[in-house]
Each structure stands twice: as C-alpha cells, then as structure tokens.
Amino acid sequence: MFPDIGAVFGSYTYLASEVVFGTVALWLLLRAGALSRAGKTVIALYPIGYVWDWYTLTIGVFAIPLRTGIEVAGIPLEEHLFIIVVPALVIGVHENLYQVTERGETGQ
C-alpha cells in the first residue's frame, strides 16, 4: 500500500520522516503567524516529552530500527525531533483551523 521508504533511506528513514513532517509543521506555523507562540509551547512540553520518551525506551516499550544510531542525552536524535515536531504540527493545524474560522473563510 505504501512505498517502503526504509529501503531508500535506510538508517536515515526516521530522520527523513521527521524532516518532512517538521517542514509541514513549520509551514503551517508560519502561515498562521504562530511560530513564536508555538515555540513557547514546545519548550514547555519538551521536558515532559523527553522524560516520557526516555522512560519508555528504557523499559523497552518500543524500539526504533530505522534510525541513525546517534543518541543525545540518552535518547535517539530522531526522538528529540519527534518531541518538537508533534506538538508543532498539532499547534500548526489548530492555529490554521481557527484562524480560517475567525476570518470566515470556512465552508460552514
């Protein structure tokens, strides 16, 4: 159903996916003029995400086979990006949905 990008990117597969979704998040935040506000929220959430990620990786809840192998502060580099990209993407979608609604540009 989906192409096997792991065959193309190998150990950089997870990093590549973070770059793609991070680019989408950045575009949405810039479009909404919410980059600064989102940055503050991501900074506030980061320590929680880091501890959660470190703990779940430590106890073996999940493993990440298609990654670079670079670890920073006890978790994979890609996980640091994930902790930033996920809330940024959520905030970007939220800001765009509500700004469009406030301008009256929805189909409602």
N, CA, C and O of each residue as an XYZ file, in Angstrom:
432
protein
N       0.815     -1.189      0.000
C       0.000      0.000      0.000
C       0.870      1.269      0.000
O       0.678      2.157     -0.831
N       1.816      1.344      0.929
C       2.726      2.485      0.971
C       4.092      2.044      0.477
O       4.480      0.894      0.680
N       4.829      2.943     -0.172
C       6.169      2.566     -0.617
C       7.087      2.331      0.589
O       6.915      2.965      1.631
N       8.040      1.443      0.455
C       8.983      1.143      1.518
C      10.121      2.158      1.473
O      11.139      1.928      0.820
N       9.947      3.275      2.163
C      10.997      4.294      2.148
C      12.219      3.843      2.941
O      13.307      4.399      2.790
N      12.031      2.828      3.789
C      13.161      2.280      4.534
C      14.216      1.704      3.613
O      15.406      1.739      3.926
N      13.790      1.179      2.488
C      14.731      0.630      1.515
C      15.540      1.746      0.853
O      16.661      1.519      0.398
N      14.971      2.944      0.800
C      15.645      4.085      0.176
C      16.544      4.806      1.176
O      17.706      5.087      0.880
N      16.010      5.104      2.357
C      16.730      5.926      3.329
C      17.507      5.129      4.375
O      18.364      5.687      5.060
N      17.222      3.841      4.507
C      17.951      3.010      5.459
C      17.909      3.571      6.866
O      16.836      3.849      7.401
N      19.085      3.738      7.466
C      19.150      4.213      8.844
C      18.743      5.683      8.994
O      18.669      6.194     10.112
N      18.488      6.346      7.902
C      18.039      7.747      7.945
C      16.526      7.874      7.733
O      16.020      8.984      7.567
N      15.812      6.765      7.736
C      14.379      6.785      7.456
C      13.605      7.614      8.469
O      12.807      8.468      8.084
N      13.826      7.379      9.744
C      13.108      8.121     10.780
C      13.464      9.598     10.712
O      12.587     10.455     10.829
N      14.746      9.903     10.525
C      15.184     11.287     10.413
C      14.517     11.974      9.217
O      14.070     13.116      9.322
N      14.454     11.278      8.092
C      13.813     11.841      6.899
C      12.341     12.137      7.151
O      11.833     13.174      6.726
N      11.657     11.232      7.839
C      10.238     11.471      8.118
C      10.065     12.666      9.051
O       9.111     13.431      8.899
N      10.966     12.839     10.010
C      10.895     13.996     10.902
C      11.118     15.296     10.129
O      10.464     16.304     10.397
N      12.024     15.267      9.189
C      12.284     16.458      8.370
C      11.051     16.811      7.538
O      10.680     17.981      7.446
N      10.421     15.818      6.939
C       9.231     16.069      6.116
C       8.097     16.639      6.973
O       7.535     17.684      6.645
N       7.765     15.961      8.057
C       6.655     16.438      8.884
C       7.014     17.716      9.626
O       6.141     18.542      9.891
N       8.288     17.889      9.964
C       8.732     19.143     10.574
C       8.595     20.314      9.618
O       8.261     21.424     10.031
N       8.854     20.069      8.341
C       8.692     21.110      7.324
C       7.222     21.502      7.187
O       6.901     22.683      7.055
N       6.341     20.520      7.219
C       4.901     20.801      7.166
C       4.492     21.617      8.392
O       3.750     22.592      8.270
N       4.972     21.224      9.568
C       4.645     21.953     10.799
C       5.138     23.391     10.719
O       4.407     24.319     11.068
N       6.362     23.580     10.265
C       6.923     24.925     10.135
C       6.109     25.768      9.166
O       5.825     26.933      9.444
N       5.733     25.190      8.034
C       4.926     25.920      7.051
C       3.583     26.343      7.654
O       3.149     27.481      7.474
N       2.934     25.430      8.364
C       1.643     25.757      8.985
C       1.787     26.861     10.026
O       0.958     27.769     10.096
N       2.834     26.782     10.829
C       3.040     27.805     11.863
C       3.362     29.158     11.242
O       2.877     30.185     11.716
N       4.159     29.172     10.205
C       4.454     30.437      9.524
C       3.203     30.997      8.861
O       2.948     32.200      8.923
N       2.433     30.138      8.236
C       1.185     30.556      7.579
C       0.222     31.193      8.572
O      -0.473     32.157      8.252
N       0.192     30.637      9.788
C      -0.729     31.137     10.814
C      -0.129     32.279     11.632
O      -0.823     32.884     12.450
N       1.134     32.575     11.420
C       1.794     33.600     12.222
C       1.915     33.178     13.683
O       1.837     34.006     14.590
N       2.107     31.879     13.894
C       2.091     31.338     15.260
C       3.424     30.728     15.676
O       3.472     29.982     16.654
N       4.489     31.022     14.973
C       5.772     30.383     15.252
C       6.259     30.688     16.674
O       6.705     29.783     17.378
N       6.180     31.923     17.090
C       6.647     32.299     18.426
C       5.810     31.645     19.524
O       6.349     31.091     20.482
N       4.499     31.716     19.375
C       3.619     31.100     20.382
C       3.832     29.593     20.449
O       3.880     29.014     21.534
N       3.958     28.972     19.303
C       4.175     27.527     19.267
C       5.523     27.177     19.890
O       5.642     26.179     20.600
N       6.520     27.988     19.628
C       7.842     27.753     20.205
C       7.803     27.725     21.722
O       8.442     26.882     22.352
N       7.058     28.639     22.302
C       6.931     28.669     23.766
C       6.247     27.410     24.273
O       6.651     26.850     25.292
N       5.223     26.967     23.575
C       4.506     25.756     23.987
C       5.396     24.532     23.844
O       5.430     23.679     24.731
N       6.111     24.442     22.742
C       7.008     23.299     22.523
C       8.092     23.267     23.604
O       8.427     22.196     24.112
N       8.634     24.418     23.953
C       9.658     24.473     25.008
C       9.076     24.009     26.342
O       9.739     23.299     27.098
N       7.847     24.406     26.627
C       7.205     23.992     27.877
C       6.930     22.489     27.899
O       7.042     21.856     28.949
N       6.572     21.913     26.750
C       6.250     20.494     26.670
C       7.480     19.595     26.547
O       7.424     18.414     26.888
N       8.574     20.146     26.067
C       9.750     19.332     25.765
C      10.236     18.483     26.942
O      10.457     17.286     26.763
N      10.412     19.054     28.137
C      10.893     18.220     29.252
C       9.977     17.034     29.566
O      10.455     15.952     29.906
N       8.681     17.235     29.456
C       7.727     16.147     29.693
C       7.908     15.068     28.630
O       7.977     13.880     28.944
N       7.982     15.490     27.376
C       8.176     14.547     26.277
C       9.491     13.800     26.386
O       9.557     12.605     26.100
N      10.538     14.500     26.800
C      11.844     13.865     26.943
C      11.809     12.768     28.002
O      12.252     11.646     27.757
N      11.280     13.098     29.181
C      11.224     12.109     30.261
C      10.359     10.919     29.847
O      10.734      9.769     30.076
N       9.221     11.187     29.247
C       8.324     10.131     28.792
C       9.033      9.231     27.777
O       8.973      8.005     27.872
N       9.697      9.848     26.818
C      10.391      9.101     25.779
C      11.539      8.287     26.362
O      11.674      7.098     26.071
N      12.357      8.919     27.176
C      13.486      8.220     27.796
C      12.992      7.017     28.585
O      13.555      5.928     28.472
N      11.957      7.201     29.374
C      11.432      6.118     30.202
C      10.910      4.961     29.350
O      11.252      3.804     29.593
N      10.087      5.272     28.358
C       9.505      4.196     27.556
C      10.563      3.450     26.744
O      10.457      2.238     26.555
N      11.567      4.155     26.270
C      12.663      3.475     25.574
C      13.475      2.622     26.545
O      13.890      1.516     26.201
N      13.704      3.129     27.751
C      14.494      2.416     28.754
C      13.836      1.108     29.182
O      14.515      0.097     29.358
N      12.523      1.127     29.348
C      11.848     -0.098     29.800
C      11.473     -1.013     28.637
O      10.934     -2.098     28.850
N      11.754     -0.580     27.416
C      11.538     -1.452     26.262
C      10.147     -1.436     25.673
O       9.732     -2.409     25.042
N       9.417     -0.351     25.867
C       8.064     -0.257     25.300
C       8.120     -0.293     23.778
O       7.268     -0.909     23.138
N       9.112      0.360     23.202
C       9.245      0.318     21.746
C      10.719      0.408     21.361
O      11.564      0.806     22.162
N      11.002      0.038     20.139
C      12.352      0.115     19.579
C      12.255      0.813     18.228
O      11.217      0.770     17.568
N      13.336      1.449     17.829
C      13.343      2.203     16.580
C      14.474      1.663     15.699
O      15.625      2.070     15.853
N      14.154      0.755     14.783
C      15.220      0.131     13.989
C      15.795      1.026     12.880
O      16.991      0.946     12.598
N      14.986      1.863     12.253
C      15.463      2.651     11.110
C      15.859      4.060     11.547
O      15.231      5.048     11.167
N      16.905      4.124     12.347
C      17.379      5.409     12.863
C      18.878      5.513     12.692
O      19.553      4.527     12.396
N      19.396      6.722     12.881
C      20.817      6.967     12.646
C      21.722      6.297     13.664
O      22.878      6.005     13.356
N      21.232      6.048     14.854
C      22.064      5.492     15.914
C      22.731      6.563     16.755
O      23.453      6.259     17.705
N      22.484      7.822     16.402
C      23.040      8.933     17.183
C      22.134      9.153     18.389
O      20.928      9.356     18.244
N      22.725      9.110     19.576
C      21.958      9.353     20.791
C      22.434     10.636     21.434
O      23.631     10.920     21.471
N      21.496     11.403     21.938
C      21.784     12.643     22.643
C      21.025     12.583     23.962
O      19.803     12.434     23.973
N      21.737     12.696     25.056
C      21.131     12.684     26.390
C      20.260     11.447     26.623
O      19.202     11.531     27.246
N      20.712     10.311     26.120
C      20.050      9.048     26.411
C      18.913      8.633     25.509
O      18.331      7.567     25.712
N      18.576      9.447     24.511
C      17.537      9.052     23.556
C      18.019      9.363     22.135
O      18.874     10.227     21.942
N      17.469      8.656     21.148
C      17.894      8.901     19.767
C      17.639     10.338     19.316
O      16.664     10.971     19.720
N      18.527     10.828     18.482
C      18.390     12.163     17.901
C      16.998     12.366     17.318
O      16.387     13.419     17.496
N      16.507     11.357     16.624
C      15.200     11.457     15.973
C      14.074     11.666     16.982
O      13.084     12.333     16.683
N      14.226     11.102     18.169
C      13.192     11.271     19.193
C      13.156     12.698     19.714
O      12.084     13.205     20.043
N      14.300     13.351     19.793
C      14.327     14.765     20.170
C      13.517     15.575     19.150
O      12.729     16.448     19.513
N      13.727     15.267     17.889
C      12.965     15.956     16.843
C      11.477     15.639     16.938
O      10.638     16.525     16.773
N      11.154     14.387     17.203
C       9.758     13.978     17.351
C       9.067     14.778     18.456
O       7.920     15.197     18.302
N       9.767     14.985     19.560
C       9.210     15.723     20.693
C       8.928     17.176     20.308
O       8.075     17.822     20.915
N       9.624     17.679     19.327
C       9.407     19.048     18.845
C       8.359     19.072     17.735
O       7.469     19.922     17.735
N       8.467     18.142     16.797
C       7.612     18.154     15.599
C       6.147     17.868     15.915
O       5.263     18.535     15.377
N       5.875     16.898     16.772
C       4.476     16.535     17.028
C       3.674     17.696     17.594
O       2.631     18.025     17.030
N       4.107     18.339     18.688
C       3.297     19.465     19.165
C       3.269     20.632     18.175
O       2.260     21.328     18.065
N       4.369     20.846     17.460
C       4.385     21.930     16.469
C       3.367     21.677     15.369
O       2.688     22.603     14.926
N       3.256     20.437     14.928
C       2.285     20.089     13.888
C       0.855     20.245     14.410
O      -0.006     20.775     13.708
N       0.605     19.793     15.613
C      -0.731     19.934     16.208
C      -1.097     21.407     16.344
O      -2.204     21.813     15.987
N      -0.177     22.199     16.855
C      -0.448     23.633     17.021
C      -0.642     24.296     15.665
O      -1.521     25.143     15.508
N       0.174     23.917     14.682
C       0.037     24.489     13.343
C      -1.321     24.205     12.737
O      -1.942     25.098     12.159
N      -1.787     22.980     12.860
C      -3.121     22.626     12.346
C      -4.178     23.408     13.111
O      -5.073     23.996     12.504
N      -4.087     23.421     14.424
C      -5.061     24.128     15.263
C      -5.131     25.611     14.903
O      -6.217     26.156     14.706
N      -3.986     26.249     14.821
C      -3.957     27.680     14.515
C      -4.546     27.976     13.143
O      -5.272     28.957     12.977
N      -4.243     27.147     12.175
C      -4.798     27.370     10.834
C      -6.292     27.130     10.803
O      -7.015     27.875     10.143
N      -6.770     26.124     11.490
C      -8.214     25.869     11.530
C      -8.967     27.038     12.157
O      -9.977     27.494     11.621
N      -8.476     27.514     13.279
C      -9.203     28.562     13.987
C      -9.001     29.936     13.386
O      -9.899     30.772     13.479
N      -7.880     30.203     12.783
C      -7.705     31.487     12.115
C      -8.585     31.561     10.882
O      -9.167     32.607     10.595
N      -8.683     30.474     10.162
C      -9.571     30.445      8.980
C     -11.011     30.638      9.426
O     -11.760     31.383      8.795
N     -11.404     29.976     10.503
C     -12.762     30.116     11.021
C     -13.042     31.558     11.438
O     -14.112     32.090     11.145
N     -12.092     32.189     12.117
C     -12.290     33.556     12.577
C     -12.386     34.544     11.421
O     -13.063     35.567     11.532
N     -11.714     34.245     10.317
C     -11.802     35.129      9.134
C     -13.043     34.837      8.310
O     -13.334     35.543      7.345
N     -13.768     33.807      8.686
C     -14.996     33.476      7.957
C     -14.745     32.801      6.629
O     -15.567     32.905      5.719
N     -13.627     32.113      6.498
C     -13.274     31.503      5.225
C     -13.609     30.021      5.162
O     -13.215     29.348      4.209
N     -14.310     29.505      6.129
C     -14.651     28.083      6.069
C     -15.914     27.898      5.258
O     -16.615     28.859      4.940
N     -16.188     26.686      4.937
C     -17.395     26.382      4.164
C     -18.628     26.237      5.046
O     -19.671     25.778      4.579
N     -18.522     26.619      6.307
C     -19.647     26.455      7.234
C     -20.655     27.562      7.112
O     -21.658     27.564      7.826
